[in-house]
Amino acid sequence: MKLNDAYLSRFVSEKELEKIRPEAEAALKKLKEGTGEGSDFIGWRDLPVSYDREEFARVKRAAERIRKNSDVLVVIGIGGSYLGARAAIEFVKGNLHNRLNKNAPEIYYCGNSISGPALEGILSICREKDFSVNVISKSGTTTEPAVAFRLFLALAKEKYGDAAKERIYATTDKSRGTLKSFADREGWETFCVPDDVGGRYSVLTAVGLLPIAAAGVDIDALMAGAAAARERYYVAGGFNDCLRYAAYRNLLLRAGKSVEILSTYEPSLALLSEWWKQLYGESEGKEGKGLYPSSVVFSTDLHSLGQYIQEGQRILFETVIDLGKSGSNLAVSYDGENADGLNFLAGKTFDEVNRTAMVATILAHTDGGVPNLVLEVPDRSAASLGELIYFFELACAVSGYILGVNPFNQPGVEAYKKNMFALLGKPGYEELGRSLAERMDGSLRQM
């Protein structure tokens, strides 16, 4: 992997970069020494080399059982409890893996919304096929996954009776909490959400590894790629690409670029963008600070948001993922009539055309006043993904410390929960419920 900053030179000078360098190095030092805010949630730093080998082996055995006895795996979780796994699976296996990945179960995700139709759709699939469930929750009481799990647990017991316990896997706290107690009582196999790893940094724990392994992704290679990134960016020191990325983000923010767009050119990277948005949005968006993380998939979005990026407010910059090899050799065919006038493309691979579109877009956007950073990723292998995950996690932590926030908490997430509980009549929230009801307009009060 390599950070290409050639297209940034007209927007950020080397002198500016050198000036912020001590801040980036101080932030990394703070992270290494555990002296920064949120230091009780920095266990992810050493995961690629110090992960629990015994649990890792159990993850692989459980994944093999799921592949053998299940047509469907239902992953129940919200935020970091599912985004990392889904991003990894689609990165390596493609966004059509449920149809094309013949040696693995179809994988569906729920508990990440409160949509009845979405749940009904997955339930209907599971009624017709053999399925297993991986419920992921530190506590077991988070509303969205908890209410979804009720339905799938009931269906599993209805369909398999006592044997249902062989198809339920709980990833939760190692020793306490509602889900852990429930799992121990019911005899489900459990995996650990580490105490010192927050949800959005948890993809390289059992939280992400069990679904990823069930999809047939090589999790040994995934961890090896992350370990290589740890050595290169965290252990080796110096003003490396990871620190430079964190530094550039803060320099551009100080220059008035308040929006960072992650631009990708493969649909299979769309969920990686969603994981990235949570990682950076939850980590930096607090105290009135932080870049707003957004994403696009080109060339699709060049025909929609491309107009705004080219000529809208100059408040944004792009971080472009340049994927070296997509894994496809598909080429444009020759048409004897050449009715569309595109025979000049005949024989070129779609990768060639796609990458040319990327370069053309970078040049157009930088000409239009939009700074572009390019992150060169060799391929869609598990090892490259592991390196990319660790790169983004480390850069996020360093960037947060440069920004002056705790990159490991998310105090603002609780606000909607309190209001929702009050409006739904949860005991203990009566006074807040009355206060909120007075503020609601008539149409909402009639719900």
Secondary structure, 3 states (H helix, E strand, C coil): CEEECHHHCCCCCHHHHHHHHHHHHHHHHHHHHCCCCCHHHCHHHHHHHHCCHHHHHHHHHHHHHHHHHCCEEEEECCHHHCHHHHHHHHHHHCCCHHHHCCCCCEEEEECCCCCHHHHHHHHHHHHHCCEEEEEECCCCCCHHHHHHHHHHHHHHHHHHHHHHHHHEEEEECCCCCHHHHHHHHHCCEEEECCCCCCHHHCCCCHHHHHHHHHCCCCHHHHHHHHHHHHHHHHHCCCCCHHHHHHHHHHHHHHCCCCEEEEEECCHHHHHHHHHHHHHHHHHHCCCCCCCEEEEEECCHHHHCHHHHHHHCCCCEEEEEEEEEECCCCCECCCCCCCCCCCHHHCCCEHHHHHHHHHHHHHHHHHHCCCCEEEEEEEECCHHHHHHHHHHHHHHHHHHHHHHCCCCCCCHHHHHHHHHHHHHHCCCCCHHHHHHHHHHCCHHHHCC
